[in-house]
Amino acid sequence: MTTIAQSAPAALAPDVRTSSTTIAVPWYLWAVAFASTSVMVGVTWDISWHRTIGRDTFWTPAHLAIYLGGAVAGLACGWLVLRTTFAGSVRERAAGVTFWGFRGPLGAWVCIWGSLAMITSAPLDDWWHNAYGLDVQILSPPHAVLAAGILSIQIGAMLMALAQQNTAGEESRTRQLLFLYAGGIFTVMLATLGTEEIAFANSHRGNVFFVATALMFPPVLVAISRSAVGRWGATTAAAVYMGATMVMIWILQLFPAQPMLAPILRQVDRMVPPPFPLLLLVAGLGIDLVMRRLPQDAGRLRSWATAIVAGLAGMAAFGLAQWFFAEFLLSPAARNFFFAADQWDYNSMPGEWQYEFRASPLTGTGLGLAAIVAAVASLGGLGWGNWMSRVRR
């Protein structure tokens, strides 16, 4: 499959001088945005379902939401590929990527692959649970296949919005926001994969937490900041991540539920929400404040230095903010509907550990390693962002 994202010929690119009010957003962009949202809701709901009720059947509402998103993304992008191949204009065909004789946008192909991976994981996941029972970890083999498909749909949604943003320029605010929204939902899914290591406040003063967050988030936030048309790309994507997670926290707590699978070690009468989101808004703001000073045509050394400073500044501000916020989350003041602290799985043994930092304390070695990881990850994010800023297909 041709995956090189080159600029479409000038004659084939949309006329960016057209007023933003006359540029209609293609329906398939809304479709993949809906799909990525449905998947995010389903995954968050499914984790809550396991933590509250336990595994009872494959056909839970949470699973249906996940696979609805995969089906919508696959069908919408499949239709787009078929239309581009057999009924597309010269401009549409020239702006597509060829695979097995079919043509379509790069993001559509990524979404189709993700949809197929998700569908493949469904019977495998059902068999796994029937054979082995509950998952010990989030990333069981079937869930790893599912996660690859989910992340592919999120990336595909970003790429489809990017192609539209980069050809329409600053004339379509909606396309820009759809890209940043897709980036924020991708961040939600990325953070979900690291739930066991980074989500709970008890771990927020340990070496693993700082190294893991330095590895996971600078590449995404630096890349979004670099490729976004506006000046606050990373901040907006981080705000979407935090907002989406908080909405799920508030909604899930409204529904009564009870455990249905032993061992039941604590009383649970409401859906257990996800932990309060990490303060990535602080990291996004720090990264944007530095990256916005970097022109698109900056030299290599200046670009590298700026990306490293941006990643280190953003993660330093984030680490400091999260350090003190974690202490608040472990306090009685956070045990309310808004922050939803101190809500645990029905099969976790109650104890004083709930209110203590249980990870090994942060050391100078751990902090130095986190800084090195953040610097290298930020350089990777710069390369990714430079590539995304050139996506036209």
C-alpha positions as CSV (number, residue, x, y, z in Angstrom):
1,M,0.0,0.0,0.0
2,T,1.3,3.4,-0.9
3,T,1.6,5.2,2.4
4,I,3.8,8.2,1.5
5,A,1.8,11.3,2.3
6,Q,2.7,13.8,-0.4
7,S,1.1,17.1,-1.3
8,A,-1.6,16.8,-3.9
9,P,-0.8,18.7,-7.1
10,A,-1.9,22.3,-6.8
11,A,-4.4,21.9,-9.6
12,L,-6.1,19.1,-7.7
13,A,-6.2,20.8,-4.3
14,P,-9.3,22.6,-3.1
15,D,-9.5,26.3,-3.5
16,V,-8.5,27.6,0.0
17,R,-9.8,31.0,-0.9
18,T,-13.3,29.8,-0.7
19,S,-15.2,31.2,2.3
20,S,-15.4,28.8,5.3
21,T,-19.2,29.1,5.2
22,T,-19.3,27.5,1.8
23,I,-17.0,24.5,2.6
24,A,-19.1,21.6,3.6
25,V,-17.6,19.1,5.9
26,P,-17.9,15.6,4.2
27,W,-20.3,13.3,6.0
28,Y,-17.7,10.6,6.4
29,L,-15.6,12.9,8.6
30,W,-18.6,13.1,11.0
31,A,-19.0,9.3,10.6
32,V,-15.5,8.5,11.7
33,A,-15.7,11.1,14.5
34,F,-18.9,9.3,15.7
35,A,-17.1,5.9,15.4
36,S,-14.1,7.0,17.5
37,T,-16.4,8.5,20.1
38,S,-18.5,5.3,20.2
39,V,-15.4,3.2,20.7
40,M,-14.1,5.4,23.5
41,V,-17.5,5.3,25.3
42,G,-17.7,1.6,24.9
43,V,-14.2,0.9,26.1
44,T,-14.6,3.1,29.2
45,W,-18.0,1.6,29.9
46,D,-16.6,-1.9,29.5
47,I,-13.8,-1.4,32.0
48,S,-16.4,0.0,34.4
49,W,-18.6,-3.0,33.7
50,H,-15.8,-5.4,34.6
51,R,-14.9,-3.4,37.7
52,T,-18.5,-3.2,38.9
53,I,-20.5,-6.3,37.6
54,G,-17.9,-8.7,36.3
55,R,-18.1,-10.7,33.1
56,D,-21.6,-12.1,32.4
57,T,-22.1,-12.2,28.6
58,F,-20.3,-11.0,25.5
59,W,-23.4,-9.0,24.4
60,T,-23.1,-6.3,27.0
61,P,-24.1,-2.7,26.0
62,A,-20.5,-1.6,26.4
63,H,-19.3,-4.2,23.8
64,L,-22.1,-3.2,21.4
65,A,-20.9,0.4,21.6
66,I,-17.3,-0.7,20.9
67,Y,-18.2,-2.8,17.9
68,L,-20.8,-0.2,16.6
69,G,-17.9,2.3,16.3
70,G,-15.8,-0.3,14.5
71,A,-18.6,-1.1,12.1
72,V,-19.5,2.5,11.4
73,A,-15.8,3.4,10.7
74,G,-15.3,0.3,8.4
75,L,-18.6,0.8,6.5
76,A,-18.2,4.5,6.0
77,C,-14.5,4.2,4.9
78,G,-15.3,1.1,2.8
79,W,-18.0,3.1,1.0
80,L,-15.6,6.0,0.5
81,V,-12.9,3.7,-1.1
82,L,-15.4,2.1,-3.4
83,R,-16.8,5.5,-4.5
84,T,-13.4,7.0,-5.0
85,T,-12.3,3.9,-7.0
86,F,-15.3,3.5,-9.3
87,A,-17.1,6.9,-9.3
88,G,-14.5,9.4,-8.0
89,S,-13.5,12.5,-9.9
90,V,-10.0,13.0,-11.3
91,R,-9.2,15.2,-8.3
92,E,-10.5,12.6,-5.8
93,R,-8.7,9.7,-7.4
94,A,-5.4,11.7,-7.6
95,A,-5.7,12.5,-3.9
96,G,-6.1,8.9,-2.9
97,V,-3.8,6.0,-2.0
98,T,-3.8,2.8,-4.0
99,F,-4.1,-0.6,-2.5
100,W,-4.9,-3.8,-4.5
101,G,-6.2,-1.6,-7.3
102,F,-8.6,0.4,-5.0
103,R,-8.1,4.0,-4.2
104,G,-9.1,6.0,-1.1
105,P,-7.7,8.5,1.5
106,L,-4.9,7.2,3.7
107,G,-7.0,7.6,6.8
108,A,-9.8,5.5,5.3
109,W,-7.4,2.6,4.8
110,V,-6.2,2.9,8.3
111,C,-9.8,2.9,9.6
112,I,-10.7,-0.2,7.5
113,W,-7.7,-2.1,8.9
114,G,-8.7,-1.1,12.4
115,S,-12.3,-2.2,11.8
116,L,-11.1,-5.6,10.5
117,A,-8.8,-6.0,13.6
118,M,-11.7,-5.2,15.9
119,I,-14.0,-7.7,14.2
120,T,-11.4,-10.4,14.3
121,S,-10.8,-9.8,18.1
122,A,-14.5,-10.3,19.0
123,P,-14.8,-14.1,18.7
124,L,-11.3,-14.5,20.0
125,D,-12.2,-12.4,23.1
126,D,-15.4,-14.4,23.7
127,W,-13.5,-17.7,23.5
128,W,-10.8,-16.4,25.8
129,H,-13.2,-15.5,28.5
130,N,-15.1,-18.8,28.2
131,A,-11.9,-20.7,28.5
132,Y,-10.0,-18.7,31.1
133,G,-12.6,-16.5,32.8
134,L,-11.8,-12.9,33.8
135,D,-8.8,-11.0,32.4
136,V,-6.0,-10.6,34.9
137,Q,-4.7,-7.6,32.9
138,I,-6.3,-5.1,30.5
139,L,-4.0,-6.3,27.6
140,S,-4.9,-9.9,27.3
141,P,-4.1,-11.3,23.8
142,P,-7.6,-10.7,22.4
143,H,-7.6,-7.2,24.0
144,A,-4.2,-6.5,22.4
145,V,-5.7,-7.2,18.9
146,L,-8.8,-5.1,19.8
147,A,-6.5,-2.3,21.1
148,A,-4.6,-2.3,17.9
149,G,-7.8,-1.9,15.9
150,I,-9.2,0.8,18.2
151,L,-6.0,2.9,18.0
152,S,-6.0,2.4,14.2
153,I,-9.5,3.8,14.0
154,Q,-8.4,6.8,16.1
155,I,-5.4,7.4,14.0
156,G,-7.4,7.0,10.8
157,A,-9.9,9.6,12.1
158,M,-7.0,12.0,12.7
159,L,-5.5,11.4,9.3
160,M,-8.8,11.9,7.5
161,A,-9.4,15.2,9.3
162,L,-5.8,16.2,8.7
163,A,-6.1,15.7,4.9
164,Q,-9.1,18.0,4.9
165,Q,-7.4,20.5,7.2
166,N,-4.2,20.7,5.2
167,T,-5.9,21.2,1.9
168,A,-8.5,23.7,3.2
169,G,-6.0,25.6,5.2
170,E,-7.4,28.1,7.8
171,E,-10.6,28.4,5.9
172,S,-12.4,25.5,7.6
173,R,-12.4,25.8,11.4
174,T,-14.6,22.7,11.7
175,R,-12.0,20.5,10.0
176,Q,-9.3,21.8,12.4
177,L,-11.5,21.1,15.4
178,L,-12.3,17.6,14.2
179,F,-8.6,16.8,13.9
180,L,-8.0,18.1,17.5
181,Y,-11.1,16.2,18.7
182,A,-9.8,13.0,17.1
183,G,-6.4,13.6,18.7
184,G,-8.0,14.1,22.1
185,I,-10.0,10.8,21.8
186,F,-6.8,9.0,20.7
187,T,-5.2,10.3,23.9
188,V,-8.1,8.9,26.0
189,M,-7.5,5.5,24.4
190,L,-3.7,5.7,24.9
191,A,-4.2,6.6,28.6
192,T,-6.7,3.7,28.9
193,L,-4.0,1.3,27.8
194,G,-1.8,2.5,30.6
195,T,-4.6,2.4,33.3
196,E,-2.8,-0.2,35.5
197,E,0.4,1.9,35.7
198,I,-0.6,5.5,35.5
199,A,-4.3,6.0,36.2
200,F,-4.6,5.7,40.0
201,A,-3.3,8.5,42.2
202,N,-1.6,5.9,44.5
203,S,1.1,5.5,41.8
204,H,1.6,9.2,40.9
205,R,4.8,9.7,42.9
206,G,6.7,6.7,41.6
207,N,9.4,6.1,39.0
208,V,7.2,4.0,36.8
209,F,4.5,6.7,36.6
210,F,6.9,9.4,35.5
211,V,8.8,7.3,33.0
212,A,5.5,5.9,31.5
213,T,3.9,9.3,31.1
214,A,7.1,10.7,29.6
215,L,7.0,7.9,27.0
216,M,3.3,8.0,26.2
217,F,2.2,11.6,26.0
218,P,5.0,13.9,24.6
219,P,5.0,12.2,21.2
220,V,1.2,12.7,20.8
221,L,1.0,16.3,22.2
222,V,4.2,17.5,20.4
223,A,2.9,16.0,17.1
224,I,-0.5,17.6,17.4
225,S,1.0,20.9,18.4
226,R,3.2,20.8,15.3
227,S,0.6,19.7,12.8
228,A,-2.4,21.7,14.0
229,V,-3.2,24.9,12.1
230,G,-4.0,26.9,15.2
231,R,-1.7,27.8,18.0
232,W,-3.2,25.7,20.8
233,G,-3.4,22.2,19.3
234,A,-1.9,20.2,22.2
235,T,-3.9,22.2,24.7
236,T,-7.1,21.6,22.9
237,A,-6.5,17.9,22.5
238,A,-5.6,17.6,26.1
239,A,-8.8,19.4,27.1
240,V,-10.8,16.9,24.9
241,Y,-9.0,14.1,26.8
242,M,-9.8,15.5,30.2
243,G,-13.4,16.6,29.2
244,A,-14.3,13.2,27.7
245,T,-13.0,11.3,30.7
246,M,-14.8,13.6,33.2
247,V,-18.1,13.2,31.3
248,M,-17.8,9.4,31.5
249,I,-17.0,9.6,35.2
250,W,-20.1,11.7,35.9
251,I,-22.4,9.6,33.7
252,L,-21.4,6.2,34.9
253,Q,-21.9,7.1,38.6
254,L,-25.6,7.8,37.8
255,F,-26.4,4.1,37.1
256,P,-27.1,1.6,39.8
257,A,-25.3,-1.8,39.5
258,Q,-24.0,-4.6,41.7
259,P,-21.4,-7.4,41.4
260,M,-22.5,-10.7,39.8
261,L,-19.3,-12.7,40.0
262,A,-17.4,-13.9,43.0
263,P,-15.3,-13.0,44.9
264,I,-17.2,-9.9,46.1
265,L,-14.9,-8.2,48.6
266,R,-16.6,-4.8,48.9
267,Q,-20.1,-3.4,48.5
268,V,-20.6,-1.7,45.2
269,D,-24.0,-0.2,44.2
270,R,-23.1,2.1,41.4
271,M,-21.1,1.8,38.2
272,V,-17.4,2.3,39.2
273,P,-16.1,5.2,37.2
274,P,-12.6,5.6,35.8
275,P,-10.1,7.5,37.8
276,F,-10.0,11.3,37.5
277,P,-8.0,12.2,34.3
278,L,-4.4,13.2,34.5
279,L,-3.7,16.9,34.3
280,L,-2.5,16.8,30.7
281,L,-4.0,20.2,30.1
282,V,-1.0,21.6,31.9
283,A,1.4,19.5,29.7
284,G,-0.4,20.6,26.5
285,L,-0.3,24.3,27.5
286,G,3.5,24.1,28.3
287,I,4.2,22.3,25.0
288,D,2.1,24.8,22.9
289,L,3.8,27.8,24.6
290,V,7.1,26.6,23.3
291,M,6.1,24.9,20.0
292,R,4.2,28.0,18.8
293,R,7.5,29.8,18.5
294,L,8.8,27.3,16.0
295,P,8.1,28.3,12.3
296,Q,7.2,25.6,9.8
297,D,10.5,26.3,7.8
298,A,12.8,26.2,10.8
299,G,16.1,24.4,10.5
300,R,16.7,20.9,11.8
301,L,18.8,21.9,14.8
302,R,16.4,24.6,15.9
303,S,13.4,22.2,15.4
304,W,15.1,19.5,17.5
305,A,16.0,21.9,20.3
306,T,12.5,23.4,20.4
307,A,10.8,20.0,20.5
308,I,13.0,18.8,23.3
309,V,12.5,22.0,25.3
310,A,8.7,21.8,24.7
311,G,8.5,18.2,25.8
312,L,10.6,18.7,28.9
313,A,8.8,21.9,29.9
314,G,5.4,20.4,29.4
315,M,6.1,17.2,31.3
316,A,7.9,19.1,34.1
317,A,4.8,21.3,34.6
318,F,2.6,18.3,34.4
319,G,4.7,16.3,36.8
320,L,4.7,19.1,39.4
321,A,1.0,19.7,39.1
322,Q,0.2,15.9,39.3
323,W,2.5,15.5,42.3
324,F,0.3,17.7,44.4
325,F,-3.0,16.8,42.8
326,A,-2.4,13.2,43.6
327,E,-2.2,14.0,47.3
328,F,-5.6,15.8,47.0
329,L,-7.1,12.8,45.2
330,L,-6.1,10.5,48.1
331,S,-7.7,12.9,50.7
332,P,-11.3,12.9,51.9
333,A,-11.9,16.2,50.0
334,A,-11.8,14.3,46.7
335,R,-14.3,11.6,47.7
336,N,-17.3,13.1,46.0
337,F,-19.3,12.9,42.8
338,F,-17.1,15.4,40.9
339,F,-13.7,13.8,41.5
340,A,-15.0,10.3,42.2
341,A,-12.0,9.3,44.2
342,D,-11.7,6.2,46.3
343,Q,-14.0,4.0,44.1
344,W,-12.5,0.6,43.6
345,D,-13.3,-2.8,42.0
346,Y,-15.8,-5.0,43.8
347,N,-13.1,-7.7,44.0
348,S,-10.3,-5.5,45.5
349,M,-9.7,-6.0,49.3
350,P,-10.5,-2.8,51.3
351,G,-7.6,-1.4,53.3
352,E,-5.4,1.5,54.2
353,W,-3.6,1.1,50.9
354,Q,-6.4,3.0,49.2
355,Y,-5.2,6.2,50.8
356,E,-1.4,5.7,50.5
357,F,1.2,6.1,47.7
358,R,2.0,2.5,47.1
359,A,4.6,2.8,44.3
360,S,8.3,3.0,45.0
361,P,9.2,6.7,45.6
362,L,10.5,8.9,42.8
363,T,14.3,8.9,42.8
364,G,16.9,11.0,41.1
365,T,17.7,8.1,38.7
366,G,14.0,7.7,37.8
367,L,13.6,11.5,37.3
368,G,16.7,11.5,35.0
369,L,15.4,8.6,33.0
370,A,12.0,10.2,32.7
371,A,13.7,13.4,31.3
372,I,15.7,11.4,28.8
373,V,12.6,9.5,27.7
374,A,10.6,12.7,27.4
375,A,13.3,14.3,25.2
376,V,13.6,11.4,22.9
377,A,9.8,10.9,22.7
378,S,9.4,14.6,21.9
379,L,11.8,14.3,18.9
380,G,9.7,11.4,17.7
381,G,6.6,13.6,18.1
382,L,8.3,16.3,16.1
383,G,8.9,13.9,13.2
384,W,5.4,12.6,13.4
385,G,4.0,16.1,13.5
386,N,6.1,17.2,10.5
387,W,4.8,14.2,8.6
388,M,1.2,14.9,9.5
389,S,1.5,18.6,8.5
390,R,2.2,17.3,4.9
391,V,-0.7,14.8,4.7
392,R,-2.9,15.6,1.8
393,R,-4.3,12.2,1.0
